[in-house]
Amino acid sequence: MQLDEAFEDLKYEELLIILLKTKPELSGIFFDFGIPQKINLEAYMNRNFRFNVSLKRFAFLTGRSLSAFKRDFKAVFNETPSRWLVKKRLQEAYFLLEKEKRKPSDIYIDLGFESLSHFSIAFKRAFGVVPSSF
């Protein structure tokens, strides 16, 4: 059964009211439409590397212009953002495949790869084996 869009919106509004009544301090999170302030780049990227968003969006979310993001990123990680993201995602994939026995088809999207074939090629290039060999 599919919910009517108006009913769904009403339920979201109801949930928001309940959350704000029980935890009023969340209002600053839900209703802050300002430009984000410059935040700790290393902590943010280590928490959010899995998301498949553009570098421009990562820059905005960390309170930086794209050029400042790239410059700060290089200073913090000694690597370009694109290369670092791929390496970090592949390291996470290796862990999930080897230690948690997950399937490549179950993890590639969660790790920010757009297709299974792109993931497989990048994984083989990095580790010398295809991810399905685990």
Secondary structure by P-SEA (a helix, b strand, c coil): ccccaaaaaaaaaaaaaaaaaaccccccccccccccccccaaaaaaacccccccaaaaaaaacccaaaaaaaaaaaccccaaaaaaaaaaaaaaaaaccccccccccccccccccaaaaaaaaaaacccccccc
